[in-house]
């Protein structure tokens, strides 16, 4: 009996609003004609790339998978290291279940997968700002040695220099792997550039639409590779995103307000001396952490201060959650005691330089861009999930679903059951 395969094409920042465009594109439209869709997929909170990617492969919220942010946050350290090791993930992934069942597994450019127990693994691990000529130093020992030996010598150049492109690297590897391994049984391919286009130009920009069309062409190459070298008729295909994005209306530096209220002390050059409460940016949301979480009096004082900000319209804070509320409502735990988010889409800064909490827009960058994410799961734009194949029901349209349900549902396509997950199988999508 032939076992069906699973091929996942991940587009970072794929939005629900992209669906109508995708239906008209040469290769994406096949998925809608033959398959089914969850139109609005609510990501985990925060809707940040790394927490979402880990939720997608574990079926769990941050509380249970252990990766709350892209970066391992440290007070007053803008260069804090990012999560990158599979050991950071505190629960099994769909790759673990598939490998245990005897499937050949492959993952290309997936975050937090360094040293993962995946047969063919090329993690997203080269630092985002690295523009040198030796990206291999980050990949050797973290990627599968077999892939490094076989492909890095000819494709590593895509990761070098100021014009480096992870997507070019990924798209060089993927067709070769499909050909050389006759299509791995479970293969996840992640693309980044739609997210970059939206950050730099806006959610609904022409640049974002142009990038989506590039991804359509790339998907076409992968489909044709599977037709030629794999088992197309016995493959379940999934196109998904990790989060949406929102166009930003303003930016606020919450640490300046905390400093002005004497919760943060600095020297005359703005260098941190000490703090009672400190803000970490999650782009469109922010975490306030206490230096001493056991100081109940200080906790109340900081909470009262944040409530005053929320109640003053000029600060545009529409949401305020305590640590306990974040845990109970979203399964969010991490270096935080309070979570805040704008009423209108607002990015948060953390620098202690300057005096104006509403600093001028700084242009594209890590947290300063025309659009971003990190916002509450239900706020538009959400992301989406499209599936087609022998194990997928046809013409089922589900209006709204949860990201934590994706891993159990994809596992079910493979005939596997993931246990002890926060999410569950979306039975309507499974062909009976």
Secondary structure, 3 states (H helix, E strand, C coil): CCCCEEEEEEECCCCHHHHHHHCCCCCHHHHHHHCEEEEEEECCCCCCHHHHHHHHHHCCCHHHHCCCCCECCCCCCCCCCECCEHHHCCCCCHHHHHHHCCCCEEEECCCCCECCCCCEEECCCCCCCCCCCCCHHHHCCCCCHHHHHHHHHHHHHHHCCCCCCHHHHHHHHHHHHHHHCCCCCEEEEEECHHHHHHHHHCCCCHHHHHHHHHHHHHHHHHHHHHHHHCCHHHEEEEEEECCCCEECCEEEEHHHHHHHCCCEEECCCCCEEEECEEEEECCCEEEEEECCCCCHHHHHHHHHHHHHHHHCHHHCEEEEEEHHHHHHHHCCCCCCCEEEEECCCEEEECCCCCCCCCCCCCCCCCCCCCEECCCCCCCCCCEEEEEECCCECCCCEEEEEECHHHHHHHHHHCCCCCCCCCCCCCHHHECC
